[in-house]
Amino acid sequence: MSTFPGYIPELPGIGIDRFDQPVLDRARVFFLSHCHMDHMTGLAANHPLPGTLYLSPHSAVIVGLRYPKQTVYRMPIRERLTLSITAPTGESTYELCVRTVPAEHCPGSVMFYFETKTVRLLYTGDFRHSSDSMAVIKQDHIRPEIVYLDTTFLDRDYMYFPTRQQSMSRIIALCTQWLEADQRNIVSLWPPATYGSEELFHQLYTHLHHRIHIYASQRATYNHFETLKDVFTDDPVGARVHACNGKTMQGEMPCRKENENAKYLLTIRPSARKWRNLQRDEPFWLEGRKNLWFVCYSSHASSTELVEFLRGLQPEARDIRFNVVEDETERIQMEHYLQSLLSPGDGCRMGEDAHDESEAMYTLPSIDFDANTSNEQPDDWGQSDREEESDESMSPPSKIAKRC
């Protein structure tokens, strides 16, 4: 979960991914990297920000559903803008060039690359890069000296994750085997977040030819993805694949009125934080209790991928600041760990004063973003991408930590 305070000392007058009062006191121009709630603190439906919110077209649709009064500017990925920034705290007006970079964390997620006469800075938000996004960074001459880095998995316990395509293929295989074994069998998916599993849903539908049941409140967002228009169903009884907010109760489908025999229900939990010390040659899927499977699936970079990403920004990137850190003790631990992974010749300094995915970028085609959007607000919309907490009846195998 992001701990970034929302402002950058070198760029007075702007707020990023946090919009509470300390940020509002400092900023009049705002940026949002993606629509998970730990990056949207302070946004309020009836109290728009005192300035324009810059974000991707996908994110603009979601914000429009939840915060219809907010003024937004839709920045397509790789667009470049020049803004005049005047901070309410009295600093001189300055010119800021901002460019969006694909973050590949969830559809519409972006990094922001900021340039002034004296500063070159990359704010990653949450991300998991691929060879494609690194090619964009090279082609667009993204050369930051300062990097605000997604350090969710900057930890020696998380050196390796399978690619998302590998994870999705395993989930599809588990679903296929289960559904073909008995016509009464049903699959329940527990996605790690309300928003961000769209590509998984799309691939499941394409391969299984079964529509996925979700609650009507979840549909408002998904309706804006053209490739998802045929993926979902509102029929809880006829559906054999469910992603109803990722919740079941004692082996029964909460969306179904009649009790279901638990022996026909297969539960699959895509997750990342459970998978400590996973090695590249080990299976990344494990069975828990009967009919419960865990599959390693991450939308954040592993620690190895983070180092590869930073190496791609060398030699310019020399000031690395951590976006996900609990306290000063953890910051120091992360600093030492990252330094140990980088060769001494790289010359990075971290946090002062303040494996390739090899898959296509997640840029699902969308419908006309200028169309009017409903103001319906989903009940469980936009939760953080933290993973669900297991109860005792769903204790994972011993290789996996009990708590997400």
C-alpha positions as CSV (number, residue, x, y, z in Angstrom):
1,M,0.0,0.0,0.0
2,S,1.4,3.4,-1.0
3,T,2.9,5.6,1.7
4,F,3.9,8.4,-0.7
5,P,2.9,11.7,1.0
6,G,1.5,13.2,-2.2
7,Y,4.0,16.0,-2.8
8,I,7.6,16.4,-4.1
9,P,9.9,19.0,-2.6
10,E,11.5,19.7,-6.0
11,L,8.2,20.3,-7.7
12,P,6.1,22.7,-5.5
13,G,2.5,23.2,-6.5
14,I,1.6,19.7,-7.7
15,G,0.0,16.8,-5.8
16,I,0.3,13.1,-6.9
17,D,-1.8,10.1,-5.8
18,R,-2.8,11.7,-2.5
19,F,-5.3,14.6,-2.0
20,D,-5.8,15.2,1.7
21,Q,-5.3,18.6,3.4
22,P,-1.5,18.6,3.6
23,V,-1.4,18.2,-0.2
24,L,-4.2,20.7,-0.8
25,D,-2.3,23.3,1.2
26,R,0.6,22.9,-1.2
27,A,-0.8,22.1,-4.6
28,R,-3.1,23.5,-7.4
29,V,-2.3,20.9,-10.1
30,F,-3.0,17.2,-9.4
31,F,-2.0,13.8,-11.0
32,L,-3.4,10.3,-10.5
33,S,-1.5,7.3,-11.6
34,H,-4.3,4.7,-11.4
35,C,-7.6,4.1,-9.6
36,H,-6.7,2.0,-6.5
37,M,-7.9,3.6,-3.3
38,D,-4.5,3.8,-1.6
39,H,-3.6,6.3,-4.4
40,M,-6.9,8.3,-4.1
41,T,-6.9,9.3,-0.5
42,G,-8.7,12.7,-0.1
43,L,-10.8,12.6,-3.2
44,A,-14.4,13.3,-2.3
45,A,-17.6,13.1,-4.4
46,N,-19.0,16.5,-3.3
47,H,-15.7,18.4,-2.8
48,P,-13.7,18.6,-6.0
49,L,-10.0,19.4,-5.9
50,P,-9.0,23.1,-6.3
51,G,-7.5,22.4,-9.7
52,T,-7.4,20.0,-12.6
53,L,-6.7,16.3,-12.1
54,Y,-4.5,14.8,-14.8
55,L,-4.9,11.1,-15.5
56,S,-5.2,8.5,-18.2
57,P,-8.5,8.1,-20.3
58,H,-9.3,4.8,-18.5
59,S,-8.8,6.3,-15.1
60,A,-10.8,9.4,-16.1
61,V,-13.9,7.2,-16.7
62,I,-13.6,5.5,-13.3
63,V,-13.1,8.9,-11.6
64,G,-16.0,10.2,-13.5
65,L,-18.2,7.5,-12.1
66,R,-17.2,8.1,-8.5
67,Y,-16.4,11.8,-8.5
68,P,-18.5,13.4,-11.2
69,K,-17.8,17.0,-10.1
70,Q,-14.1,16.7,-10.4
71,T,-12.4,18.5,-13.4
72,V,-10.1,16.1,-15.2
73,Y,-7.7,16.2,-18.1
74,R,-7.3,12.9,-20.0
75,M,-3.7,12.2,-20.9
76,P,-3.2,9.3,-23.3
77,I,-0.2,7.2,-22.6
78,R,3.0,8.9,-23.9
79,E,1.3,12.3,-24.3
80,R,3.5,15.3,-23.3
81,L,2.2,18.5,-21.8
82,T,3.8,21.7,-20.7
83,L,2.1,23.4,-17.7
84,S,2.7,26.6,-15.8
85,I,2.8,25.9,-12.1
86,T,2.2,28.5,-9.4
87,A,2.3,27.0,-5.9
88,P,0.0,28.4,-3.2
89,T,3.0,28.3,-0.8
90,G,4.7,31.3,-2.5
91,E,7.4,29.8,-4.7
92,S,8.0,31.4,-8.1
93,T,6.0,30.2,-11.1
94,Y,7.8,27.7,-13.2
95,E,7.3,25.7,-16.4
96,L,6.7,21.9,-15.9
97,C,6.8,19.4,-18.7
98,V,5.0,16.2,-17.9
99,R,4.8,13.0,-19.9
100,T,2.9,9.7,-19.2
101,V,4.7,6.4,-19.4
102,P,2.9,3.0,-19.4
103,A,3.0,1.4,-15.9
104,E,1.3,-1.9,-16.7
105,H,0.0,-2.3,-13.2
106,C,-3.7,-2.2,-14.3
107,P,-5.5,-0.9,-17.3
108,G,-4.9,2.9,-17.6
109,S,-2.1,3.0,-15.0
110,V,0.7,5.4,-15.9
111,M,4.0,6.7,-14.6
112,F,4.6,10.5,-14.7
113,Y,7.9,11.9,-16.0
114,F,8.4,15.5,-14.9
115,E,11.0,17.9,-16.3
116,T,11.8,21.5,-15.4
117,K,14.9,23.5,-16.1
118,T,16.7,21.9,-13.1
119,V,14.8,18.6,-12.4
120,R,14.2,15.3,-14.2
121,L,12.0,13.1,-12.1
122,L,10.1,9.8,-12.7
123,Y,7.2,8.9,-10.4
124,T,6.3,5.3,-11.1
125,G,3.1,4.8,-9.1
126,D,2.5,1.1,-8.9
127,F,4.0,-0.7,-11.9
128,R,5.3,-4.0,-13.4
129,H,7.3,-3.2,-16.5
130,S,7.9,-5.4,-19.6
131,S,10.2,-5.1,-22.5
132,D,7.6,-3.1,-24.3
133,S,7.4,-0.4,-21.6
134,M,11.2,-0.3,-21.3
135,A,11.2,0.3,-25.1
136,V,8.9,3.2,-24.6
137,I,11.1,4.7,-21.9
138,K,14.1,4.5,-24.3
139,Q,12.2,5.8,-27.3
140,D,10.8,8.8,-25.4
141,H,14.2,9.6,-23.8
142,I,13.0,9.2,-20.3
143,R,16.1,10.0,-18.3
144,P,15.3,10.8,-14.7
145,E,17.8,11.8,-12.1
146,I,15.3,11.2,-9.3
147,V,13.0,8.1,-9.2
148,Y,10.0,7.7,-6.8
149,L,9.9,3.9,-7.0
150,D,7.1,1.3,-6.3
151,T,8.8,-0.7,-3.6
152,T,5.9,-3.0,-2.7
153,F,8.1,-6.1,-3.2
154,L,11.6,-4.6,-2.7
155,D,12.4,-7.5,-0.3
156,R,14.8,-10.4,-0.5
157,D,11.7,-12.8,0.0
158,Y,10.3,-11.7,-3.4
159,M,13.1,-12.1,-5.8
160,Y,11.0,-13.8,-8.5
161,F,7.4,-13.8,-9.8
162,P,6.2,-15.6,-12.9
163,T,5.0,-13.4,-15.7
164,R,1.3,-12.5,-15.6
165,Q,0.8,-14.5,-18.8
166,Q,2.2,-17.6,-17.1
167,S,-0.1,-17.0,-14.1
168,M,-3.1,-16.5,-16.3
169,S,-2.4,-19.7,-18.3
170,R,-2.2,-21.7,-15.1
171,I,-5.5,-20.3,-13.8
172,I,-7.1,-21.1,-17.2
173,A,-5.8,-24.7,-17.0
174,L,-7.1,-25.2,-13.5
175,C,-10.5,-23.9,-14.5
176,T,-10.7,-26.0,-17.7
177,Q,-9.9,-29.2,-15.8
178,W,-12.5,-28.5,-13.1
179,L,-15.3,-27.5,-15.4
180,E,-14.8,-30.3,-17.8
181,A,-14.8,-32.9,-15.0
182,D,-18.5,-32.4,-14.0
183,Q,-21.2,-30.2,-15.4
184,R,-22.2,-29.3,-11.9
185,N,-18.8,-27.9,-11.1
186,I,-18.4,-24.1,-10.5
187,V,-15.3,-21.9,-10.2
188,S,-15.1,-19.0,-7.8
189,L,-12.2,-16.5,-8.3
190,W,-10.9,-14.3,-5.5
191,P,-9.1,-11.5,-7.4
192,P,-6.6,-9.4,-5.3
193,A,-8.4,-6.2,-6.1
194,T,-11.8,-5.0,-7.4
195,Y,-10.1,-3.3,-10.4
196,G,-7.1,-4.6,-12.2
197,S,-8.0,-8.2,-13.2
198,E,-9.6,-7.3,-16.5
199,E,-7.1,-9.1,-18.7
200,L,-7.5,-12.2,-16.6
201,F,-11.3,-12.1,-17.1
202,H,-10.9,-11.5,-20.8
203,Q,-8.6,-14.5,-21.2
204,L,-10.8,-16.8,-19.1
205,Y,-13.8,-16.0,-21.2
206,T,-11.9,-16.4,-24.5
207,H,-10.5,-19.8,-23.5
208,L,-13.4,-21.2,-21.4
209,H,-16.3,-19.8,-23.4
210,H,-18.2,-19.2,-20.1
211,R,-19.4,-15.8,-19.1
212,I,-18.3,-14.6,-15.6
213,H,-20.8,-13.6,-13.0
214,I,-20.1,-10.3,-11.2
215,Y,-22.4,-8.1,-9.2
216,A,-24.3,-5.3,-11.1
217,S,-22.3,-2.7,-9.1
218,Q,-19.1,-4.0,-10.6
219,R,-20.3,-3.6,-14.1
220,A,-20.2,0.2,-14.2
221,T,-16.5,0.2,-14.6
222,Y,-16.1,-2.9,-16.8
223,N,-18.7,-1.6,-19.3
224,H,-16.0,0.9,-20.5
225,F,-13.7,-1.9,-21.8
226,E,-14.7,-2.9,-25.3
227,T,-13.1,-6.3,-25.0
228,L,-15.1,-7.1,-21.9
229,K,-18.5,-6.3,-23.3
230,D,-19.4,-10.0,-23.7
231,V,-17.4,-11.4,-20.8
232,F,-19.8,-10.9,-17.9
233,T,-23.3,-12.1,-17.0
234,D,-25.8,-11.0,-14.4
235,D,-27.2,-14.5,-14.1
236,P,-25.9,-16.0,-10.8
237,V,-27.6,-19.4,-11.3
238,G,-26.6,-20.1,-14.8
239,A,-23.0,-19.0,-14.5
240,R,-20.2,-21.5,-13.9
241,V,-17.5,-19.0,-13.3
242,H,-17.9,-16.3,-10.6
243,A,-15.8,-13.3,-9.6
244,C,-18.4,-11.7,-7.3
245,N,-16.1,-9.3,-5.4
246,G,-13.8,-12.2,-4.6
247,K,-15.9,-13.5,-1.7
248,T,-17.4,-16.8,-0.7
249,M,-18.9,-17.8,2.6
250,Q,-18.3,-21.3,4.1
251,G,-18.0,-22.9,0.6
252,E,-21.3,-21.4,-0.6
253,M,-21.7,-18.9,-3.4
254,P,-23.1,-15.7,-1.8
255,C,-24.7,-14.6,-5.1
256,R,-26.9,-17.8,-5.3
257,K,-30.1,-18.1,-3.3
258,E,-30.0,-21.8,-2.9
259,N,-27.2,-23.6,-1.0
260,E,-24.5,-25.2,-3.2
261,N,-22.8,-28.4,-2.4
262,A,-19.2,-27.4,-1.6
263,K,-17.8,-30.4,-3.4
264,Y,-18.7,-28.8,-6.7
265,L,-17.0,-25.5,-5.9
266,L,-13.4,-24.8,-6.9
267,T,-11.9,-21.6,-5.4
268,I,-8.9,-20.0,-7.0
269,R,-7.0,-17.1,-5.3
270,P,-4.5,-15.2,-7.5
271,S,-2.1,-13.5,-5.1
272,A,1.5,-12.3,-4.8
273,R,2.4,-11.6,-1.2
274,K,1.8,-15.1,-0.1
275,W,4.6,-16.4,-2.3
276,R,7.8,-15.8,-0.3
277,N,11.1,-17.2,-1.6
278,L,9.6,-18.6,-4.8
279,Q,12.3,-19.9,-7.1
280,R,12.2,-19.7,-10.9
281,D,12.2,-23.5,-11.3
282,E,9.4,-24.1,-8.7
283,P,5.7,-24.5,-9.3
284,F,3.9,-21.2,-8.7
285,W,0.5,-22.9,-7.9
286,L,-0.3,-24.9,-4.8
287,E,-3.4,-26.6,-3.4
288,G,-4.6,-25.5,0.0
289,R,-7.5,-27.2,1.6
290,K,-9.7,-29.3,-0.6
291,N,-10.8,-27.5,-3.8
292,L,-8.8,-24.3,-3.0
293,W,-5.9,-23.3,-5.2
294,F,-3.4,-20.5,-4.8
295,V,-1.7,-19.1,-7.9
296,C,1.1,-16.6,-7.8
297,Y,0.0,-13.5,-9.7
298,S,1.6,-10.1,-9.3
299,S,0.9,-6.7,-10.9
300,H,3.9,-5.3,-9.0
301,A,7.6,-5.9,-10.0
302,S,9.6,-8.4,-8.0
303,S,12.8,-7.1,-6.4
304,T,14.9,-8.6,-9.3
305,E,12.6,-6.8,-11.8
306,L,13.0,-3.5,-9.8
307,V,16.8,-3.8,-10.1
308,E,16.5,-4.5,-13.9
309,F,14.2,-1.4,-14.2
310,L,16.7,0.8,-12.4
311,R,19.6,-0.5,-14.5
312,G,17.6,0.6,-17.5
313,L,17.6,4.1,-16.2
314,Q,21.3,4.2,-15.4
315,P,23.6,6.1,-15.3
316,E,21.3,9.2,-14.9
317,A,19.0,7.8,-12.1
318,R,21.0,8.3,-8.9
319,D,18.5,9.4,-6.3
320,I,16.0,6.5,-5.6
321,R,13.1,7.3,-3.2
322,F,10.7,4.7,-1.9
323,N,6.9,4.9,-2.4
324,V,6.0,2.0,-0.2
325,V,7.8,1.9,3.2
326,E,6.4,1.7,6.7
327,D,9.0,3.6,8.7
328,E,12.6,4.8,8.8
329,T,13.8,1.4,9.9
330,E,12.3,-0.3,6.9
331,R,13.6,2.5,4.7
332,I,17.1,1.9,5.8
333,Q,16.7,-1.8,5.4
334,M,15.4,-1.3,1.8
335,E,18.2,1.1,1.0
336,H,20.9,-1.4,2.1
337,Y,19.2,-4.3,0.3
338,L,18.8,-2.4,-3.0
339,Q,22.4,-1.2,-2.7
340,S,23.5,-4.8,-2.3
341,L,21.7,-5.8,-5.5
342,L,23.2,-2.9,-7.5
343,S,26.9,-3.1,-8.4
344,P,29.1,-0.5,-6.7
345,G,29.8,1.1,-10.0
346,D,26.2,2.1,-10.5
347,G,26.5,4.9,-8.0
348,C,22.9,5.1,-6.9
349,R,22.0,6.9,-3.7
350,M,18.6,6.1,-2.3
351,G,16.0,7.9,-0.3
352,E,18.0,10.9,0.8
353,D,16.0,13.8,2.2
354,A,12.8,12.9,1.6
355,H,13.2,-10.4,-14.8
356,D,11.3,-9.2,-17.7
357,E,7.6,-9.7,-18.0
358,S,8.0,-10.4,-21.7
359,E,4.3,-9.8,-22.5
360,A,2.2,-7.3,-24.2
361,M,1.3,-4.1,-22.3
362,Y,-2.2,-4.0,-20.7
363,T,-3.9,-1.5,-22.8
364,L,-7.4,-2.9,-23.3
365,P,-9.3,-1.1,-26.1
366,S,-12.1,1.1,-24.7
367,I,-15.3,2.5,-26.0
368,D,-15.8,6.3,-26.5
369,F,-14.6,8.0,-23.4
370,D,-16.5,11.1,-24.3
371,A,-19.8,9.3,-23.9
372,N,-21.9,10.1,-20.8
373,T,-21.1,7.9,-17.8
374,S,-23.4,6.8,-15.1
375,N,-23.0,8.2,-11.6
376,E,-23.7,4.8,-10.1
377,Q,-21.1,4.0,-7.5
378,P,-20.2,0.3,-7.0
379,D,-20.5,-0.9,-3.4
380,D,-17.0,-2.2,-3.2
381,W,-15.5,-0.1,-6.0
382,G,-11.8,0.6,-6.2
383,Q,-10.4,-1.2,-3.2
384,S,-6.7,-1.2,-2.8
385,D,-4.8,-4.0,-4.5
386,R,-4.0,-5.5,-1.1
387,E,-4.8,-9.2,-1.0
388,E,-7.7,-10.7,1.0
389,E,-6.8,-12.1,4.4
390,S,-7.2,-15.8,4.9
391,D,-9.2,-17.2,7.7
392,E,-8.2,-20.4,9.6
393,S,-10.3,-22.6,7.3
394,M,-8.4,-21.4,4.3
395,S,-4.9,-21.7,5.6
396,P,-2.5,-22.0,2.7
397,P,0.2,-24.6,2.3
398,S,3.2,-24.3,4.7
399,K,5.3,-22.7,1.9
400,I,2.9,-19.7,1.9
401,A,2.7,-17.2,4.6
402,K,-0.7,-17.3,6.5
403,R,-1.2,-13.5,6.2
404,C,-1.2,-11.9,2.8
